[in-house]
């Protein structure tokens, strides 16, 4: 079930953002709360590999060892 998909370009870039809000398996494909929190905090949306592999989000916002590195 995908009710709200996150995409690159909806906020600051992952590599430039001061805040990154990340979602994954627990969202079950619904990134609406992740998007809302990132927007409220002025941050970027990130996602786990599972979320990208399931097609819930664009692979460009994947973070971690096989995605963008954030700290």
ChimeraX commands (.cxc) that place a marker at each C-alpha (Angstrom):
marker #1 position 0.00,0.00,0.00 radius 0.5
marker #1 position 1.53,3.28,-1.12 radius 0.5
marker #1 position -0.53,6.31,-0.17 radius 0.5
marker #1 position 2.11,9.04,-0.18 radius 0.5
marker #1 position 5.37,8.70,-2.06 radius 0.5
marker #1 position 8.49,10.72,-1.29 radius 0.5
marker #1 position 10.60,11.97,-4.18 radius 0.5
marker #1 position 13.86,13.78,-4.62 radius 0.5
marker #1 position 13.25,17.49,-5.08 radius 0.5
marker #1 position 10.41,17.81,-2.54 radius 0.5
marker #1 position 12.77,19.59,-0.13 radius 0.5
marker #1 position 16.47,20.27,0.43 radius 0.5
marker #1 position 18.90,17.72,-0.97 radius 0.5
marker #1 position 20.05,14.94,1.34 radius 0.5
marker #1 position 23.66,16.03,1.16 radius 0.5
marker #1 position 22.89,19.69,1.95 radius 0.5
marker #1 position 20.09,19.40,4.53 radius 0.5
marker #1 position 20.75,20.15,8.21 radius 0.5
marker #1 position 17.91,17.75,9.12 radius 0.5
marker #1 position 17.03,14.42,7.48 radius 0.5
marker #1 position 13.85,12.54,8.36 radius 0.5
marker #1 position 14.08,8.92,7.28 radius 0.5
marker #1 position 11.34,6.35,6.77 radius 0.5
marker #1 position 11.50,2.67,6.08 radius 0.5
marker #1 position 9.69,-0.63,6.52 radius 0.5
marker #1 position 7.55,0.70,9.38 radius 0.5
marker #1 position 5.79,3.16,7.07 radius 0.5
marker #1 position 4.39,0.31,4.99 radius 0.5
marker #1 position 4.80,2.62,1.99 radius 0.5
marker #1 position 2.95,5.60,3.50 radius 0.5
marker #1 position 5.48,8.42,3.72 radius 0.5
marker #1 position 2.90,11.13,4.52 radius 0.5
marker #1 position 4.07,11.54,8.14 radius 0.5
marker #1 position 7.74,11.44,7.09 radius 0.5
marker #1 position 7.05,14.15,4.48 radius 0.5
marker #1 position 5.08,16.23,6.98 radius 0.5
marker #1 position 7.80,16.06,9.63 radius 0.5
marker #1 position 10.54,16.88,7.15 radius 0.5
marker #1 position 8.53,19.85,5.88 radius 0.5
marker #1 position 7.86,21.11,9.40 radius 0.5
marker #1 position 11.55,20.85,10.31 radius 0.5
marker #1 position 12.75,22.29,6.99 radius 0.5
marker #1 position 14.60,19.06,6.28 radius 0.5
marker #1 position 15.02,16.45,3.60 radius 0.5
marker #1 position 13.24,13.12,3.31 radius 0.5
marker #1 position 15.42,10.02,3.32 radius 0.5
marker #1 position 14.49,6.37,3.03 radius 0.5
marker #1 position 15.94,2.98,3.84 radius 0.5
marker #1 position 16.99,0.48,1.23 radius 0.5
marker #1 position 13.86,-1.60,1.89 radius 0.5
marker #1 position 11.64,1.38,1.03 radius 0.5
marker #1 position 13.57,1.96,-2.20 radius 0.5
marker #1 position 13.62,-1.75,-3.10 radius 0.5
marker #1 position 9.84,-1.99,-2.58 radius 0.5
marker #1 position 9.36,0.97,-4.96 radius 0.5
marker #1 position 7.77,3.14,-2.26 radius 0.5
marker #1 position 10.26,5.95,-2.89 radius 0.5
marker #1 position 12.66,7.09,-5.56 radius 0.5
marker #1 position 16.06,5.43,-5.13 radius 0.5
marker #1 position 17.67,8.91,-5.18 radius 0.5
marker #1 position 16.56,9.48,-1.56 radius 0.5
marker #1 position 17.94,6.18,-0.26 radius 0.5
marker #1 position 20.41,6.64,2.57 radius 0.5
marker #1 position 22.92,4.29,4.10 radius 0.5
marker #1 position 25.75,2.10,2.89 radius 0.5
marker #1 position 24.26,1.65,-0.58 radius 0.5
marker #1 position 22.74,5.14,-0.83 radius 0.5
marker #1 position 23.67,8.68,0.19 radius 0.5
marker #1 position 25.80,9.08,3.30 radius 0.5
marker #1 position 24.42,11.51,5.86 radius 0.5
marker #1 position 25.70,12.47,9.31 radius 0.5
marker link #1:1,2 radius 0.2
marker link #1:2,3 radius 0.2
marker link #1:3,4 radius 0.2
marker link #1:4,5 radius 0.2
marker link #1:5,6 radius 0.2
marker link #1:6,7 radius 0.2
marker link #1:7,8 radius 0.2
marker link #1:8,9 radius 0.2
marker link #1:9,10 radius 0.2
marker link #1:10,11 radius 0.2
marker link #1:11,12 radius 0.2
marker link #1:12,13 radius 0.2
marker link #1:13,14 radius 0.2
marker link #1:14,15 radius 0.2
marker link #1:15,16 radius 0.2
marker link #1:16,17 radius 0.2
marker link #1:17,18 radius 0.2
marker link #1:18,19 radius 0.2
marker link #1:19,20 radius 0.2
marker link #1:20,21 radius 0.2
marker link #1:21,22 radius 0.2
marker link #1:22,23 radius 0.2
marker link #1:23,24 radius 0.2
marker link #1:24,25 radius 0.2
marker link #1:25,26 radius 0.2
marker link #1:26,27 radius 0.2
marker link #1:27,28 radius 0.2
marker link #1:28,29 radius 0.2
marker link #1:29,30 radius 0.2
marker link #1:30,31 radius 0.2
marker link #1:31,32 radius 0.2
marker link #1:32,33 radius 0.2
marker link #1:33,34 radius 0.2
marker link #1:34,35 radius 0.2
marker link #1:35,36 radius 0.2
marker link #1:36,37 radius 0.2
marker link #1:37,38 radius 0.2
marker link #1:38,39 radius 0.2
marker link #1:39,40 radius 0.2
marker link #1:40,41 radius 0.2
marker link #1:41,42 radius 0.2
marker link #1:42,43 radius 0.2
marker link #1:43,44 radius 0.2
marker link #1:44,45 radius 0.2
marker link #1:45,46 radius 0.2
marker link #1:46,47 radius 0.2
marker link #1:47,48 radius 0.2
marker link #1:48,49 radius 0.2
marker link #1:49,50 radius 0.2
marker link #1:50,51 radius 0.2
marker link #1:51,52 radius 0.2
marker link #1:52,53 radius 0.2
marker link #1:53,54 radius 0.2
marker link #1:54,55 radius 0.2
marker link #1:55,56 radius 0.2
marker link #1:56,57 radius 0.2
marker link #1:57,58 radius 0.2
marker link #1:58,59 radius 0.2
marker link #1:59,60 radius 0.2
marker link #1:60,61 radius 0.2
marker link #1:61,62 radius 0.2
marker link #1:62,63 radius 0.2
marker link #1:63,64 radius 0.2
marker link #1:64,65 radius 0.2
marker link #1:65,66 radius 0.2
marker link #1:66,67 radius 0.2
marker link #1:67,68 radius 0.2
marker link #1:68,69 radius 0.2
marker link #1:69,70 radius 0.2
marker link #1:70,71 radius 0.2
view
